Amino acid sequence: MTRCSDCGAEFPPDEPGSERRACPNCGSLRRTHESSGSLTATGTLSAQAAVERGVNETRMAAFAVIFTTVVGVGVTVGFETCPLLGVLASIFTAAATALMLAAVYRVPAVRRVVMEVMHRVTGQ
């Protein structure tokens, strides 16, 4: 819609490229062009998260106690059966313990499984 800026009279817009005509009411050449519109926008946002249980002192201590107990039983049975078997069991157990602890600290998949079990055992 086009209006006269001075008196507010409404009239059709001028043709493109033609000279502006004076307002029939007040003679002004000033114009106000009015327009309206609307905009609607929608959006979606989603997020996903995974909790990885970390190594803490309580879980690690519980794991060490359980693992050491199992290892101690194995070594004791080995010494009772045959002293050489006991020595071999001790060496194997020490190596297995070192590898297991290294895996818990350095391999995310192993840490996730062990710490999930220890979380359930310790309740923390």
VMD Tcl script that builds the backbone (N, CA, C; Angstrom):
set m [mol new atoms 372]
animate dup $m
set s [atomselect $m all]
$s set {name element resname resid chain x y z} {
  {N N MET 1 A 0.846 -1.163 0.000}
  {CA C MET 1 A 0.000 0.000 0.000}
  {C C MET 1 A 0.903 1.240 0.000}
  {N N THR 2 A 0.497 2.246 -0.731}
  {CA C THR 2 A 1.250 3.498 -0.801}
  {C C THR 2 A 0.392 4.614 -0.253}
  {N N ARG 3 A 0.987 5.420 0.623}
  {CA C ARG 3 A 0.272 6.569 1.227}
  {C C ARG 3 A 1.108 7.826 1.030}
  {N N CYS 4 A 0.434 8.951 1.075}
  {CA C CYS 4 A 1.118 10.244 1.081}
  {C C CYS 4 A 1.739 10.403 2.463}
  {N N SER 5 A 3.014 10.763 2.538}
  {CA C SER 5 A 3.704 10.903 3.813}
  {C C SER 5 A 3.206 12.093 4.608}
  {N N ASP 6 A 2.573 13.066 3.958}
  {CA C ASP 6 A 2.124 14.273 4.659}
  {C C ASP 6 A 0.677 14.161 5.145}
  {N N CYS 7 A -0.256 13.793 4.249}
  {CA C CYS 7 A -1.670 13.787 4.636}
  {C C CYS 7 A -2.221 12.386 4.877}
  {N N GLY 8 A -1.507 11.327 4.460}
  {CA C GLY 8 A -1.959 9.949 4.692}
  {C C GLY 8 A -2.930 9.428 3.661}
  {N N ALA 9 A -3.164 10.168 2.551}
  {CA C ALA 9 A -4.085 9.696 1.515}
  {C C ALA 9 A -3.513 8.435 0.877}
  {N N GLU 10 A -4.403 7.495 0.552}
  {CA C GLU 10 A -3.990 6.222 -0.028}
  {C C GLU 10 A -4.221 6.252 -1.533}
  {N N PHE 11 A -3.224 5.772 -2.288}
  {CA C PHE 11 A -3.394 5.687 -3.745}
  {C C PHE 11 A -2.469 4.617 -4.285}
  {N N PRO 12 A -2.708 4.176 -5.522}
  {CA C PRO 12 A -1.880 3.109 -6.096}
  {C C PRO 12 A -0.444 3.587 -6.278}
  {N N PRO 13 A 0.524 2.652 -6.179}
  {CA C PRO 13 A 1.923 3.040 -6.341}
  {C C PRO 13 A 2.195 3.539 -7.753}
  {N N ASP 14 A 3.232 4.395 -7.887}
  {CA C ASP 14 A 3.636 4.890 -9.208}
  {C C ASP 14 A 4.181 3.731 -10.025}
  {N N GLU 15 A 4.034 3.835 -11.330}
  {CA C GLU 15 A 4.593 2.835 -12.239}
  {C C GLU 15 A 6.115 2.938 -12.218}
  {N N PRO 16 A 6.836 1.822 -12.269}
  {CA C PRO 16 A 8.297 1.884 -12.294}
  {C C PRO 16 A 8.794 2.676 -13.501}
  {N N GLY 17 A 9.740 3.586 -13.305}
  {CA C GLY 17 A 10.324 4.380 -14.372}
  {C C GLY 17 A 9.555 5.649 -14.683}
  {N N SER 18 A 8.341 5.841 -14.147}
  {CA C SER 18 A 7.566 7.056 -14.422}
  {C C SER 18 A 7.862 8.109 -13.363}
  {N N GLU 19 A 7.513 9.347 -13.669}
  {CA C GLU 19 A 7.708 10.434 -12.709}
  {C C GLU 19 A 6.641 10.338 -11.637}
  {N N ARG 20 A 7.027 10.654 -10.423}
  {CA C ARG 20 A 6.101 10.609 -9.311}
  {C C ARG 20 A 5.066 11.713 -9.457}
  {N N ARG 21 A 3.818 11.381 -9.273}
  {CA C ARG 21 A 2.728 12.364 -9.358}
  {C C ARG 21 A 2.481 12.966 -7.978}
  {N N ALA 22 A 2.048 14.174 -7.955}
  {CA C ALA 22 A 1.751 14.856 -6.691}
  {C C ALA 22 A 0.484 14.278 -6.081}
  {N N CYS 23 A 0.414 14.328 -4.741}
  {CA C CYS 23 A -0.768 13.848 -4.014}
  {C C CYS 23 A -1.965 14.715 -4.420}
  {N N PRO 24 A -3.103 14.098 -4.747}
  {CA C PRO 24 A -4.282 14.880 -5.148}
  {C C PRO 24 A -4.871 15.712 -4.000}
  {N N ASN 25 A -4.571 15.356 -2.738}
  {CA C ASN 25 A -5.133 16.106 -1.605}
  {C C ASN 25 A -4.267 17.296 -1.198}
  {N N CYS 26 A -2.914 17.051 -1.065}
  {CA C CYS 26 A -2.051 18.110 -0.518}
  {C C CYS 26 A -0.936 18.527 -1.468}
  {N N GLY 27 A -0.708 17.796 -2.555}
  {CA C GLY 27 A 0.309 18.151 -3.535}
  {C C GLY 27 A 1.713 17.664 -3.182}
  {N N SER 28 A 1.869 16.895 -2.124}
  {CA C SER 28 A 3.191 16.413 -1.696}
  {C C SER 28 A 3.694 15.302 -2.621}
  {N N LEU 29 A 5.012 15.244 -2.787}
  {CA C LEU 29 A 5.625 14.158 -3.562}
  {C C LEU 29 A 6.200 13.066 -2.639}
  {N N ARG 30 A 6.086 13.258 -1.351}
  {CA C ARG 30 A 6.640 12.277 -0.398}
  {C C ARG 30 A 5.670 11.106 -0.242}
  {N N ARG 31 A 6.242 9.899 -0.201}
  {CA C ARG 31 A 5.423 8.683 -0.129}
  {C C ARG 31 A 5.895 7.793 1.035}
  {N N THR 32 A 4.969 7.023 1.566}
  {CA C THR 32 A 5.259 5.971 2.552}
  {C C THR 32 A 4.733 4.674 1.963}
  {N N HIS 33 A 5.622 3.685 1.851}
  {CA C HIS 33 A 5.240 2.375 1.309}
  {C C HIS 33 A 5.148 1.400 2.485}
  {N N GLU 34 A 4.003 0.773 2.635}
  {CA C GLU 34 A 3.784 -0.163 3.726}
  {C C GLU 34 A 3.723 -1.577 3.179}
  {N N SER 35 A 4.336 -2.486 3.929}
  {CA C SER 35 A 4.251 -3.904 3.570}
  {C C SER 35 A 4.326 -4.722 4.855}
  {N N SER 36 A 3.929 -5.939 4.783}
  {CA C SER 36 A 3.988 -6.817 5.949}
  {C C SER 36 A 4.347 -8.222 5.486}
  {N N GLY 37 A 4.786 -8.992 6.426}
  {CA C GLY 37 A 5.152 -10.368 6.125}
  {C C GLY 37 A 5.285 -11.142 7.432}
  {N N SER 38 A 5.493 -12.416 7.330}
  {CA C SER 38 A 5.689 -13.235 8.520}
  {C C SER 38 A 6.726 -14.301 8.218}
  {N N LEU 39 A 7.326 -14.765 9.282}
  {CA C LEU 39 A 8.372 -15.785 9.163}
  {C C LEU 39 A 8.139 -16.801 10.260}
  {N N THR 40 A 8.152 -18.054 9.897}
  {CA C THR 40 A 8.009 -19.130 10.867}
  {C C THR 40 A 9.219 -20.038 10.736}
  {N N ALA 41 A 9.816 -20.351 11.856}
  {CA C ALA 41 A 10.979 -21.236 11.840}
  {C C ALA 41 A 10.797 -22.327 12.887}
  {N N THR 42 A 11.228 -23.513 12.564}
  {CA C THR 42 A 11.203 -24.617 13.519}
  {C C THR 42 A 12.574 -25.269 13.522}
  {N N GLY 43 A 12.892 -25.901 14.601}
  {CA C GLY 43 A 14.187 -26.569 14.687}
  {C C GLY 43 A 14.101 -27.770 15.606}
  {N N THR 44 A 15.042 -28.657 15.455}
  {CA C THR 44 A 15.121 -29.846 16.296}
  {C C THR 44 A 16.558 -29.998 16.756}
  {N N LEU 45 A 16.714 -30.336 18.007}
  {CA C LEU 45 A 18.038 -30.539 18.577}
  {C C LEU 45 A 18.022 -31.828 19.369}
  {N N SER 46 A 19.023 -32.648 19.180}
  {CA C SER 46 A 19.127 -33.871 19.970}
  {C C SER 46 A 20.570 -34.044 20.419}
  {N N ALA 47 A 20.733 -34.729 21.520}
  {CA C ALA 47 A 22.070 -34.961 22.066}
  {C C ALA 47 A 22.132 -36.376 22.617}
  {N N GLN 48 A 23.317 -36.911 22.624}
  {CA C GLN 48 A 23.541 -38.243 23.151}
  {C C GLN 48 A 24.803 -38.213 23.997}
  {N N ALA 49 A 24.808 -38.953 25.077}
  {CA C ALA 49 A 25.973 -38.984 25.953}
  {C C ALA 49 A 26.190 -40.396 26.460}
  {N N ALA 50 A 27.422 -40.706 26.737}
  {CA C ALA 50 A 27.778 -41.996 27.325}
  {C C ALA 50 A 28.638 -41.731 28.557}
  {N N VAL 51 A 28.350 -42.452 29.605}
  {CA C VAL 51 A 29.117 -42.300 30.842}
  {C C VAL 51 A 30.152 -43.413 30.905}
  {N N GLU 52 A 31.381 -43.030 31.037}
  {CA C GLU 52 A 32.450 -44.011 31.188}
  {C C GLU 52 A 32.948 -43.941 32.617}
  {N N ARG 53 A 32.823 -45.045 33.300}
  {CA C ARG 53 A 33.249 -45.081 34.691}
  {C C ARG 53 A 34.767 -45.041 34.747}
  {N N GLY 54 A 35.274 -44.124 35.515}
  {CA C GLY 54 A 36.720 -43.978 35.644}
  {C C GLY 54 A 37.283 -44.877 36.724}
  {N N VAL 55 A 38.579 -44.908 36.775}
  {CA C VAL 55 A 39.280 -45.672 37.794}
  {C C VAL 55 A 39.380 -44.791 39.029}
  {N N ASN 56 A 38.822 -45.267 40.145}
  {CA C ASN 56 A 39.018 -44.534 41.391}
  {C C ASN 56 A 39.647 -45.464 42.418}
  {N N GLU 57 A 40.054 -44.931 43.541}
  {CA C GLU 57 A 40.802 -45.710 44.527}
  {C C GLU 57 A 39.981 -46.868 45.085}
  {N N THR 58 A 38.711 -46.628 45.363}
  {CA C THR 58 A 37.879 -47.680 45.959}
  {C C THR 58 A 37.695 -48.843 45.000}
  {N N ARG 59 A 37.364 -48.530 43.750}
  {CA C ARG 59 A 37.177 -49.600 42.764}
  {C C ARG 59 A 38.477 -50.349 42.512}
  {N N MET 60 A 39.571 -49.607 42.409}
  {CA C MET 60 A 40.853 -50.255 42.135}
  {C C MET 60 A 41.290 -51.112 43.317}
  {N N ALA 61 A 41.071 -50.626 44.538}
  {CA C ALA 61 A 41.440 -51.407 45.724}
  {C C ALA 61 A 40.612 -52.686 45.800}
  {N N ALA 62 A 39.322 -52.585 45.552}
  {CA C ALA 62 A 38.470 -53.774 45.574}
  {C C ALA 62 A 38.905 -54.763 44.496}
  {N N PHE 63 A 39.203 -54.248 43.326}
  {CA C PHE 63 A 39.679 -55.114 42.249}
  {C C PHE 63 A 40.980 -55.804 42.648}
  {N N ALA 64 A 41.921 -55.065 43.236}
  {CA C ALA 64 A 43.213 -55.634 43.638}
  {C C ALA 64 A 43.024 -56.703 44.709}
  {N N VAL 65 A 42.133 -56.476 45.671}
  {CA C VAL 65 A 41.892 -57.474 46.726}
  {C C VAL 65 A 41.311 -58.747 46.132}
  {N N ILE 66 A 40.317 -58.615 45.271}
  {CA C ILE 66 A 39.711 -59.800 44.655}
  {C C ILE 66 A 40.731 -60.534 43.789}
  {N N PHE 67 A 41.444 -59.797 42.966}
  {CA C PHE 67 A 42.406 -60.415 42.052}
  {C C PHE 67 A 43.537 -61.082 42.834}
  {N N THR 68 A 44.041 -60.414 43.874}
  {CA C THR 68 A 45.133 -60.966 44.678}
  {C C THR 68 A 44.687 -62.227 45.413}
  {N N THR 69 A 43.461 -62.235 45.891}
  {CA C THR 69 A 42.941 -63.435 46.572}
  {C C THR 69 A 42.888 -64.623 45.624}
  {N N VAL 70 A 42.371 -64.382 44.430}
  {CA C VAL 70 A 42.314 -65.458 43.433}
  {C C VAL 70 A 43.711 -65.940 43.081}
  {N N VAL 71 A 44.640 -65.029 42.906}
  {CA C VAL 71 A 46.022 -65.381 42.571}
  {C C VAL 71 A 46.659 -66.151 43.726}
  {N N GLY 72 A 46.437 -65.697 44.953}
  {CA C GLY 72 A 47.005 -66.385 46.119}
  {C C GLY 72 A 46.529 -67.814 46.229}
  {N N VAL 73 A 45.269 -68.040 45.979}
  {CA C VAL 73 A 44.731 -69.409 46.009}
  {C C VAL 73 A 45.411 -70.246 44.935}
  {N N GLY 74 A 45.569 -69.693 43.732}
  {CA C GLY 74 A 46.222 -70.430 42.649}
  {C C GLY 74 A 47.660 -70.783 42.974}
  {N N VAL 75 A 48.400 -69.841 43.549}
  {CA C VAL 75 A 49.803 -70.095 43.897}
  {C C VAL 75 A 49.892 -71.127 45.009}
  {N N THR 76 A 49.037 -71.030 46.017}
  {CA C THR 76 A 49.053 -71.982 47.135}
  {C C THR 76 A 48.782 -73.391 46.649}
  {N N VAL 77 A 47.802 -73.527 45.767}
  {CA C VAL 77 A 47.506 -74.844 45.209}
  {C C VAL 77 A 48.704 -75.350 44.416}
  {N N GLY 78 A 49.377 -74.469 43.682}
  {CA C GLY 78 A 50.556 -74.864 42.901}
  {C C GLY 78 A 51.682 -75.355 43.798}
  {N N PHE 79 A 51.975 -74.670 44.923}
  {CA C PHE 79 A 53.038 -75.084 45.834}
  {C C PHE 79 A 52.695 -76.398 46.522}
  {N N GLU 80 A 51.419 -76.593 46.845}
  {CA C GLU 80 A 51.005 -77.830 47.505}
  {C C GLU 80 A 51.176 -79.025 46.574}
  {N N THR 81 A 50.924 -78.813 45.303}
  {CA C THR 81 A 51.011 -79.908 44.342}
  {C C THR 81 A 52.455 -80.225 43.992}
  {N N CYS 82 A 53.221 -79.184 43.656}
  {CA C CYS 82 A 54.610 -79.376 43.237}
  {C C CYS 82 A 55.327 -78.036 43.390}
  {N N PRO 83 A 56.489 -78.006 44.081}
  {CA C PRO 83 A 57.185 -76.729 44.274}
  {C C PRO 83 A 57.510 -76.021 42.962}
  {N N LEU 84 A 57.921 -76.749 41.940}
  {CA C LEU 84 A 58.232 -76.132 40.651}
  {C C LEU 84 A 56.982 -75.513 40.047}
  {N N LEU 85 A 55.869 -76.215 40.172}
  {CA C LEU 85 A 54.602 -75.679 39.680}
  {C C LEU 85 A 54.236 -74.405 40.439}
  {N N GLY 86 A 54.538 -74.366 41.738}
  {CA C GLY 86 A 54.271 -73.180 42.542}
  {C C GLY 86 A 55.082 -71.987 42.076}
  {N N VAL 87 A 56.363 -72.211 41.754}
  {CA C VAL 87 A 57.223 -71.133 41.258}
  {C C VAL 87 A 56.715 -70.632 39.908}
  {N N LEU 88 A 56.395 -71.566 39.022}
  {CA C LEU 88 A 55.862 -71.186 37.716}
  {C C LEU 88 A 54.533 -70.430 37.874}
  {N N ALA 89 A 53.691 -70.903 38.784}
  {CA C ALA 89 A 52.412 -70.231 39.015}
  {C C ALA 89 A 52.639 -68.820 39.546}
  {N N SER 90 A 53.633 -68.635 40.413}
  {CA C SER 90 A 53.945 -67.311 40.951}
  {C C SER 90 A 54.394 -66.360 39.850}
  {N N ILE 91 A 55.296 -66.838 38.986}
  {CA C ILE 91 A 55.791 -66.006 37.882}
  {C C ILE 91 A 54.646 -65.652 36.935}
  {N N PHE 92 A 53.861 -66.664 36.577}
  {CA C PHE 92 A 52.732 -66.442 35.683}
  {C C PHE 92 A 51.725 -65.471 36.308}
  {N N THR 93 A 51.456 -65.651 37.596}
  {CA C THR 93 A 50.502 -64.800 38.297}
  {C C THR 93 A 50.980 -63.355 38.363}
  {N N ALA 94 A 52.279 -63.154 38.637}
  {CA C ALA 94 A 52.822 -61.794 38.686}
  {C C ALA 94 A 52.688 -61.122 37.321}
  {N N ALA 95 A 53.001 -61.873 36.271}
  {CA C ALA 95 A 52.886 -61.325 34.915}
  {C C ALA 95 A 51.421 -61.031 34.577}
  {N N ALA 96 A 50.541 -61.951 34.936}
  {CA C ALA 96 A 49.119 -61.751 34.641}
  {C C ALA 96 A 48.572 -60.546 35.409}
  {N N THR 97 A 49.007 -60.386 36.661}
  {CA C THR 97 A 48.559 -59.245 37.456}
  {C C THR 97 A 49.028 -57.935 36.833}
  {N N ALA 98 A 50.287 -57.877 36.455}
  {CA C ALA 98 A 50.834 -56.662 35.835}
  {C C ALA 98 A 50.101 -56.337 34.535}
  {N N LEU 99 A 49.876 -57.357 33.716}
  {CA C LEU 99 A 49.159 -57.137 32.450}
  {C C LEU 99 A 47.721 -56.682 32.689}
  {N N MET 100 A 47.067 -57.291 33.658}
  {CA C MET 100 A 45.683 -56.928 33.940}
  {C C MET 100 A 45.587 -55.495 34.444}
  {N N LEU 101 A 46.465 -55.115 35.355}
  {CA C LEU 101 A 46.437 -53.746 35.874}
  {C C LEU 101 A 46.768 -52.733 34.769}
  {N N ALA 102 A 47.744 -53.072 33.913}
  {CA C ALA 102 A 48.085 -52.186 32.798}
  {C C ALA 102 A 46.891 -52.051 31.853}
  {N N ALA 103 A 46.201 -53.165 31.607}
  {CA C ALA 103 A 45.035 -53.126 30.715}
  {C C ALA 103 A 43.923 -52.274 31.312}
  {N N VAL 104 A 43.728 -52.380 32.638}
  {CA C VAL 104 A 42.666 -51.585 33.280}
  {C C VAL 104 A 42.953 -50.096 33.114}
  {N N TYR 105 A 44.208 -49.714 33.256}
  {CA C TYR 105 A 44.554 -48.293 33.168}
  {C C TYR 105 A 44.677 -47.783 31.734}
  {N N ARG 106 A 45.065 -48.635 30.794}
  {CA C ARG 106 A 45.402 -48.139 29.457}
  {C C ARG 106 A 44.440 -48.532 28.335}
  {N N VAL 107 A 43.677 -49.587 28.495}
  {CA C VAL 107 A 42.787 -50.053 27.421}
  {C C VAL 107 A 41.345 -49.703 27.800}
  {N N PRO 108 A 40.738 -48.768 27.076}
  {CA C PRO 108 A 39.397 -48.307 27.447}
  {C C PRO 108 A 38.354 -49.425 27.545}
  {N N ALA 109 A 38.377 -50.385 26.632}
  {CA C ALA 109 A 37.379 -51.460 26.666}
  {C C ALA 109 A 37.527 -52.310 27.929}
  {N N VAL 110 A 38.770 -52.637 28.303}
  {CA C VAL 110 A 39.020 -53.424 29.520}
  {C C VAL 110 A 38.630 -52.603 30.745}
  {N N ARG 111 A 39.030 -51.322 30.770}
  {CA C ARG 111 A 38.707 -50.453 31.902}
  {C C ARG 111 A 37.191 -50.351 32.075}
  {N N ARG 112 A 36.462 -50.212 30.970}
  {CA C ARG 112 A 35.011 -50.075 31.030}
  {C C ARG 112 A 34.373 -51.317 31.665}
  {N N VAL 113 A 34.793 -52.499 31.237}
  {CA C VAL 113 A 34.213 -53.740 31.764}
  {C C VAL 113 A 34.574 -53.922 33.235}
  {N N VAL 114 A 35.865 -53.784 33.564}
  {CA C VAL 114 A 36.310 -54.006 34.941}
  {C C VAL 114 A 35.696 -52.975 35.883}
  {N N MET 115 A 35.692 -51.713 35.492}
  {CA C MET 115 A 35.158 -50.682 36.380}
  {C C MET 115 A 33.637 -50.781 36.520}
  {N N GLU 116 A 32.938 -51.264 35.495}
  {CA C GLU 116 A 31.498 -51.482 35.613}
  {C C GLU 116 A 31.223 -52.582 36.628}
  {N N VAL 117 A 31.980 -53.666 36.571}
  {CA C VAL 117 A 31.833 -54.738 37.554}
  {C C VAL 117 A 32.165 -54.229 38.951}
  {N N MET 118 A 33.265 -53.486 39.087}
  {CA C MET 118 A 33.659 -52.986 40.396}
  {C C MET 118 A 32.674 -51.939 40.910}
  {N N HIS 119 A 32.045 -51.198 40.027}
  {CA C HIS 119 A 31.008 -50.245 40.434}
  {C C HIS 119 A 29.846 -50.999 41.087}
  {N N ARG 120 A 29.465 -52.120 40.487}
  {CA C ARG 120 A 28.376 -52.905 41.050}
  {C C ARG 120 A 28.787 -53.545 42.373}
  {N N VAL 121 A 30.046 -53.996 42.454}
  {CA C VAL 121 A 30.531 -54.646 43.692}
  {C C VAL 121 A 30.613 -53.632 44.835}
  {N N THR 122 A 31.185 -52.452 44.569}
  {CA C THR 122 A 31.404 -51.465 45.635}
  {C C THR 122 A 30.208 -50.542 45.830}
  {N N GLY 123 A 29.301 -50.473 44.866}
  {CA C GLY 123 A 28.138 -49.606 44.988}
  {C C GLY 123 A 28.458 -48.128 44.847}
  {N N GLN 124 A 29.571 -47.796 44.219}
  {CA C GLN 124 A 29.963 -46.384 44.054}
  {C C GLN 124 A 30.000 -46.011 42.602}
}
mol reanalyze $m
mol bondsrecalc $m
mol representation Tube
mol addrep $m
